Structure formats: C-alpha cells, structure tokens
C-alpha cells in the first residue's frame, strides 16, 4: 500500500493521513485538527514508514510549535513528542530513519535562537535535541534548516539552511549523529 498526507482538508480541515492500495482503494486513516486544544497537530509535513512497520511524521500545532507522531497502518494515532512552544523547535519538517534505527529531523524555526534545530527521536519516543542553529558568531552555521536532508555512506547527515550570515546567506552543512555540525559552504545571496 501507499501512505501519504494532505496538508489541508479532511473532516476537520487540518489535513489527513491516508492509504491507497495499488488498485486505487482510498482509506483515510486520521484527521488532524485546527483547534487549540487538539493534541494531534495540523498540516502534517509528510510521513515515513519505519523498520517497525509504523508511520512517523510531523505536524504543526495551532500554538506555533509542532509534534512528532506515530500512526499504525491501521490508523491508531499517538503523539510521540510535543516540541512545546518553540523551546526545542517549531515548524518541524520531514523525518528520516537512519541506519542506526533512530529517526532524525529538523525544525525550521524555534529554539532559544529562533533559528531551528536538528533532532533525534527513538521509535519509543525518547527525544534528543542534537543541534541548535545560529549558535555560532554571526550565525555562521546558518539558520532555519529547510527541505530534505540525507544520510550519506559515511553515516553523517547533509542538508541546507534557509538563512545565515546577516540573515541572507544560506549554508550547506554536515552533522554527525551525535550533533557535531560543520558548515561546508556558505552561499552568497
């Protein structure tokens, strides 16, 4: 089967998780919610299927933070971690299951520098913030990681940021699974 998300729509207007069989049979597995007291977030950013067979994804929250969620292929939904008011990060992006079995991801904004973060979460829900962007002088490490990132054969992750020096330049970075960041290149705006 194929699994995916919609960033809007559904019965609550805030996005869905769905399944489509190879023959085209559609099943909605979960509706996200726009209301402040909803714990499941809004506008999911996509999902991955992990080695345990479950689906994992991220969604924003109406209060400007985000969540990491798990949903079974049968539709049982649970919130694994709430990023909480931007202290760890907000606007979470897509996730990647690394070769160590853990899930890694980025938050485009939030943290104490309001510049985003790189994080790890186990399949059981243990969360670790590995790196907070804009922690170097003049944001030489960049800010607001965006888009997808990859894990290369060396085991490290590679990605890009949306802003950096003077909030106008972007960076390409390498980060180890333990959170050591190296800026590989600074793009001139």
C-alpha positions in Angstrom: 0.0 0.0 0.0 0.9 3.6 -0.4 0.7 6.1 2.5 0.7 9.9 2.4 -0.6 13.1 4.0 -2.5 16.1 2.9 -1.7 19.4 4.5 -5.3 20.6 4.5 -8.8 19.2 4.1 -10.3 16.2 5.9 -13.3 16.4 8.1 -11.6 18.9 10.4 -9.9 21.0 7.7 -6.4 20.5 9.0 -5.0 17.6 6.9 -5.1 13.8 6.9 -3.0 10.6 6.8 -4.3 8.3 4.1 -3.7 4.9 2.5 -4.2 3.9 -1.2 -3.9 0.3 -2.4 -2.2 -0.4 -5.7 -5.7 -1.0 -7.1 -6.7 2.6 -6.1 -8.8 2.0 -3.0 -8.6 5.0 -0.7 -8.8 4.9 3.1 -8.5 7.9 5.4 -6.5 6.9 8.5 -6.5 10.1 10.5 -7.9 13.7 10.5 -5.8 16.4 12.0 -7.4 19.3 13.9 -7.1 23.1 13.9 -8.5 23.8 17.4 -6.2 25.0 20.1 -6.9 22.0 22.4 -6.2 19.4 19.8 -3.1 17.4 20.7 -2.6 15.9 17.2 -1.5 19.0 15.4 -2.4 20.4 12.0 -1.0 20.4 8.4 1.3 17.3 8.5 4.6 17.6 6.7 4.8 14.1 5.4 5.4 10.6 6.7 7.9 7.8 6.6 7.4 4.2 7.2 10.0 2.9 9.7 11.5 -0.5 10.1 8.9 -1.4 12.8 6.1 -1.0 10.1 4.6 2.1 11.7 4.3 5.5 10.1 6.1 8.5 11.6 5.6 12.2 10.8 5.5 15.8 11.9 2.7 18.4 12.2 2.5 22.0 13.3 0.3 23.0 16.2 -2.2 25.8 16.4 0.0 27.5 19.1 3.1 27.7 16.8 5.1 24.7 17.8 4.9 21.1 16.4 4.6 17.5 17.2 6.2 14.2 16.1 3.6 11.5 15.7 3.3 7.8 15.1 0.4 6.1 13.4 -0.1 2.4 12.7 -1.1 1.3 9.2 -4.5 0.5 10.7 -4.9 4.2 11.9 -4.0 4.1 15.6 -2.6 7.6 16.2 -0.3 8.7 19.0 1.8 11.8 19.7 5.4 10.8 20.4 6.8 14.2 21.3 5.5 17.7 21.5 8.2 20.3 20.6 6.4 22.7 23.0 6.1 26.4 22.4 9.3 26.6 20.3 11.7 25.9 23.1 13.1 22.9 21.2 11.9 23.9 17.8 8.8 24.6 15.7 7.7 24.1 12.2 9.1 20.5 12.1 9.9 19.1 8.6 10.2 15.7 7.2 11.9 12.8 9.0 14.5 10.2 8.1 15.1 6.8 9.7 18.9 6.5 9.8 21.0 3.3 9.7 21.1 3.3 13.5 17.3 2.7 13.6 16.6 6.2 15.1 14.6 8.9 13.4 16.2 12.3 12.7 14.6 15.5 11.7 14.8 19.3 11.6 12.6 22.1 13.0 12.8 25.1 10.7 12.2 27.7 13.5 12.0 27.9 17.2 14.6 27.0 19.9 16.3 29.7 22.0 17.9 31.3 19.0 14.6 31.1 16.9 16.7 29.6 14.2 15.7 25.9 14.1 17.2 22.7 15.3 18.3 19.2 14.3 17.0 16.4 16.5 16.8 12.6 17.0 13.9 10.5 18.4 13.8 6.8 19.0 10.9 4.7 17.9 9.9 4.5 21.5 9.7 8.4 21.8 12.9 9.4 23.5 13.8 12.8 22.1 17.2 14.4 21.9 17.9 17.9 20.5 21.3 17.5 18.8 22.0 21.0 17.5 20.5 24.5 17.7 21.2 26.6 14.6 22.6 30.2 14.8 24.7 29.3 17.8 27.9 30.5 16.2 29.0 34.1 15.8 27.0 36.0 13.2 25.1 32.7 12.5 28.0 31.3 10.5 26.3 27.9 11.0 23.2 29.1 9.3 19.6 29.3 10.5 16.3 27.8 9.6 17.2 24.4 8.2 14.7 23.6 5.4 13.9 21.0 2.8 15.1 17.4 3.0 18.4 16.1 4.3 20.2 12.9 3.6 22.4 10.4 5.4 25.5 9.6 3.4 27.5 6.4 3.4 29.9 8.0 6.0 26.9 7.9 8.4 26.7 11.7 8.6 23.8 13.9 7.6 23.9 16.6 4.9 21.4 19.4 4.5 20.9 23.1 3.9 19.7 26.2 5.8 17.5 29.0 4.6 19.5 31.9 6.1 22.7 32.6 7.8 25.2 35.4 7.8 23.2 38.6 8.1 20.1 36.5 7.7 20.5 36.5 3.9 23.1 33.8 3.1 22.3 30.1 3.2 24.6 27.2 4.2 25.2 23.6 3.3 26.1 21.6 6.4 27.2 18.2 7.6 26.1 17.0 11.0 27.1 13.8 12.8 24.6 11.5 14.6 25.9 13.0 17.9 25.3 16.6 16.8 28.7 18.0 15.7 28.0 20.4 12.9 30.4 21.5 10.1 29.4 24.3 7.7 30.5 23.0 4.3 29.6 26.0 2.2 28.1 29.5 2.6 26.0 30.6 -0.4 26.1 34.3 -1.4 22.6 35.6 -1.6 
